[in-house]
């Protein structure tokens, strides 16, 4: 078994044991409504375990702000890679994904760090 497979399994197991429940809301853009002038969207929710923490001072830049949060989730817990178009629901609060950082080994995603803004 390759190291990347072992790391994926270990990260999922650790985050499942120690993380809290969060909902990843995948957003798919729909059709343009000419009457309302709005673009429709379809969402699908997946509840997984993740570790939520504050961003540290080194991560603050022109994109990430000091009051943003960082959510670490196991890549094996999702069948897709989250994007900035998706959202995260934590304790009924909807957060926008500002940045997605992927931790990889041998070109295999191990964890995703999602930088969130409420």
VOBA-1610 file (N, C-alpha, C; in pm, whole numbers, padded with zeros to 5 digits, always signed):
BEGIN
Unk+00085-00117+00000Unk+00000+00000+00000Unk+00090+00123+00000Unk+00068+00215-00094Unk+00150+00336-00099Unk+00130+00424+00025Unk+00233+00503+00052Unk+00228+00593+00167Unk+00110+00689+00158Unk+00081+00739+00039Unk-00029+00836+00025Unk-00163+00773+00064Unk-00184+00646+00032Unk-00308+00577+00071Unk-00316+00565+00222Unk-00206+00530+00285Unk-00202+00518+00431Unk-00229+00652+00498Unk-00170+00758+00443Unk-00190+00892+00499Unk-00335+00936+00485Unk-00398+00907+00371Unk-00540+00942+00351Unk-00627+00874+00456Unk-00603+00746+00478Unk-00683+00671+00575Unk-00659+00722+00717Unk-00532+00749+00749Unk-00499+00796+00883Unk-00559+00934+00911Unk-00553+01023+00812Unk-00609+01157+00833Unk-00760+01152+00850Unk-00826+01068+00773Unk-00971+01055+00785Unk-01008+00999+00922Unk-00934+00899+00967Unk-00962+00837+01097Unk-00941+00937+01211Unk-00831+01013+01206Unk-00801+01110+01311Unk-00904+01222+01314Unk-00938+01276+01198Unk-01035+01386+01195Unk-01175+01338+01232Unk-01208+01213+01200Unk-01338+01158+01239Unk-01345+01143+01390Unk-01234+01104+01451Unk-01232+01083+01596Unk-01230+01214+01674Unk-01150+01311+01628Unk-01129+01432+01706Unk-01200+01556+01651Unk-01249+01552+01529Unk-01312+01668+01468Unk-01458+01682+01506Unk-01514+01797+01475Unk-01656+01823+01496Unk-01730+01813+01363Unk-01861+01800+01369Unk-01941+01788+01248Unk-01954+01922+01177Unk-01929+01921+01047Unk-01946+02037+00961Unk-02016+01991+00834Unk-02081+02082+00767Unk-02150+02050+00642Unk-02083+02125+00529Unk-02037+02049+00429Unk-01982+02109+00309Unk-02098+02120+00210Unk-02127+02241+00166Unk-02237+02266+00073Unk-02179+02291-00065Unk-02191+02191-00151Unk-02140+02203-00288Unk-02240+02284-00370Unk-02192+02388-00436Unk-02277+02478-00513Unk-02248+02460-00661Unk-02353+02431-00737Unk-02342+02417-00881Unk-02424+02528-00944Unk-02363+02604-01034Unk-02432+02713-01101Unk-02534+02659-01200Unk-02653+02716-01196Unk-02760+02674-01284Unk-02777+02767-01403Unk-02896+02770-01453Unk-02927+02851-01572Unk-02957+02996-01534Unk-02938+03082-01631Unk-02968+03224-01615Unk-03116+03246-01637Unk-03181+03315-01543Unk-03324+03346-01553Unk-03336+03487-01611Unk-03385+03495-01735Unk-03396+03626-01803Unk-03500+03716-01739Unk-03600+03658-01673Unk-03705+03737-01610Unk-03653+03810-01486Unk-03582+03737-01400Unk-03533+03796-01275Unk-03391+03851-01287Unk-03319+03809-01390Unk-03181+03853-01407Unk-03083+03783-01313Unk-03126+03674-01253Unk-03042+03602-01157Unk-02998+03468-01214Unk-02885+03421-01166Unk-02836+03289-01203Unk-02876+03192-01094Unk-02944+03085-01131Unk-02986+02985-01034Unk-02869+02901-00987Unk-02886+02838-00873Unk-02783+02748-00824Unk-02847+02629-00756Unk-02777+02518-00762Unk-02820+02394-00699Unk-02717+02359-00593Unk-02764+02316-00477Unk-02672+02281-00370Unk-02692+02136-00328Unk-02585+02074-00282Unk-02593+01941-00222Unk-02503+01942-00099Unk-02555+01892+00012Unk-02484+01896+00140Unk-02423+01761+00174Unk-02302+01766+00231Unk-02234+01649+00283Unk-02184+01681+00423Unk-02225+01602+00522Unk-02181+01624+00659Unk-02060+01535+00686Unk-01952+01599+00731Unk-01828+01528+00761Unk-01770+01583+00890Unk-01660+01527+00934Unk-01590+01576+01052Unk-01473+01663+01008Unk-01448+01768+01084Unk-01338+01858+01053Unk-01289+01929+01177Unk-01171+01986+01168Unk-01109+02058+01278Unk-01108+02207+01244Unk-01178+02288+01325Unk-01190+02432+01303Unk-01095+02504+01398Unk-01021+02599+01342Unk-00930+02678+01424Unk-00917+02819+01365Unk-00863+02910+01444Unk-00837+03046+01395Unk-00717+03043+01302Unk-00712+03137+01208Unk-00593+03148+01124Unk-00482+03209+01209Unk-00358+03173+01179Unk-00248+03233+01255Unk-00198+03357+01182Unk-00120+03436+01249Unk-00076+03566+01195Unk+00003+03551+01065Unk+00076+03441+01048Unk+00155+03421+00925Unk+00067+03400+00803Unk-00056+03353+00823Unk-00145+03325+00710Unk-00224+03446+00664Unk-00223+03553+00742Unk-00297+03675+00707Unk-00225+03745+00593Unk-00300+03778+00488Unk-00245+03848+00372Unk-00357+03929+00308Unk-00342+03966+00182Unk-00444+04046+00117Unk-00574+03968+00093Unk-00568+03835+00099Unk-00687+03752+00079Unk-00745+03703+00212Unk-00660+03653+00300Unk-00703+03596+00428Unk-00694+03704+00535Unk-00805+03722+00609Unk-00811+03824+00713Unk-00792+03762+00851Unk-00759+03844+00949Unk-00727+03796+01083Unk-00844+03726+01151Unk-00968+03763+01119Unk-01082+03700+01185Unk-01141+03583+01106Unk-01074+03540+00999Unk-01118+03422+00925Unk-01091+03296+01007Unk-01152+03187+00967Unk-01132+03058+01033Unk-01069+02962+00934Unk-01008+02857+00987Unk-00944+02754+00904Unk-01006+02620+00941Unk-01056+02550+00841Unk-01117+02419+00860Unk-01030+02315+00790Unk-00986+02214+00863Unk-00909+02105+00806Unk-00999+01982+00797Unk-01009+01928+00675Unk-01091+01809+00653Unk-01008+01704+00579Unk-01044+01579+00595Unk-00976+01471+00525Unk-01025+01467+00381Unk-00933+01457+00287Unk-00970+01450+00146Unk-01050+01324+00117Unk-01025+01219+00191Unk-01096+01093+00170Unk-01243+01101+00211Unk-01280+01205+00285Unk-01419+01220+00330Unk-01509+01276+00220Unk-01450+01329+00113Unk-01527+01387+00002Unk-01493+01314-00128Unk-01589+01315-00218Unk-01566+01256-00351Unk-01526+01362-00452Unk-01511+01486-00409Unk-01475+01597-00497Unk-01383+01692-00421Unk-01318+01780-00493Unk-01233+01882-00431Unk-01316+02008-00410Unk-01323+02058-00286Unk-01400+02180-00262Unk-01337+02299-00335Unk-01422+02396-00371Unk-01376+02516-00440Unk-01427+02639-00365Unk-01385+02755-00410Unk-01431+02879-00348Unk-01577+02909-00381Unk-01636+02835-00472Unk-01779+02852-00500Unk-01865+02779-00398Unk-01807+02684-00326Unk-01881+02607-00226Unk-01888+02684-00095Unk-01969+02632-00003Unk-01985+02694+00128Unk-01972+02588+00237Unk-01952+02635+00361Unk-01942+02546+00475Unk-02039+02594+00581Unk-02114+02501+00640Unk-02209+02535+00746Unk-02155+02477+00876Unk-02131+02566+00974Unk-02083+02525+01105Unk-02177+02585+01208Unk-02243+02500+01287Unk-02338+02546+01389Unk-02440+02644+01332Unk-02497+02610+01219Unk-02601+02689+01150Unk-02551+02821+01091Unk-02422+02847+01093Unk-02365+02967+01034Unk-02302+02928+00901Unk-02342+02999+00795Unk-02289+02971+00661Unk-02162+03052+00638Unk-02055+02981+00603Unk-01925+03044+00577Unk-01892+03033+00429Unk-01831+03136+00377Unk-01781+03137+00239Unk-01638+03082+00242Unk-01604+02999+00144Unk-01467+02949+00132Unk-01385+03054+00057Unk-01282+03105+00122Unk-01197+03210+00066Unk-01080+03148-00010Unk-01027+03041+00044Unk-00909+02977-00015Unk-00911+02828+00018Unk-00864+02746-00075Unk-00851+02602-00053Unk-00703+02566-00067Unk-00648+02507+00037Unk-00508+02463+00035Unk-00510+02311+00047Unk-00448+02244-00049Unk-00447+02098-00052Unk-00311+02046-00006Unk-00313+01958+00094Unk-00190+01890+00137Unk-00185+01758+00062Unk-00075+01734-00007Unk-00063+01616-00094Unk+00060+01534-00060Unk+00053+01407-00100Unk+00168+01318-00099Unk+00158+01234-00224Unk+00262+01234-00305Unk+00266+01157-00430Unk+00145+01191-00519Unk+00114+01320-00530Unk+00003+01370-00613Unk-00134+01318-00569Unk-00146+01278-00443Unk-00272+01233-00387Unk-00310+01328-00274Unk-00430+01385-00281Unk-00476+01478-00177Unk-00494+01402-00046Unk-00437+01456+00061Unk-00448+01396+00194Unk-00550+01474+00277Unk-00531+01606+00286Unk-00625+01693+00359Unk-00647+01820+00279Unk-00760+01884+00309Unk-00791+02016+00255Unk-00798+02113+00372Unk-00730+02226+00360Unk-00744+02335+00454Unk-00829+02440+00386Unk-00946+02465+00443Unk-01041+02562+00387Unk-01038+02687+00473Unk-01008+02800+00413Unk-01010+02926+00485Unk-01149+02985+00468Unk-01214+03014+00582Unk-01357+03048+00582Unk-01380+03189+00635Unk-01486+03251+00582Unk-01531+03381+00629Unk-01682+03377+00645Unk-01728+03420+00763Unk-01873+03421+00790Unk-01935+03548+00740
//
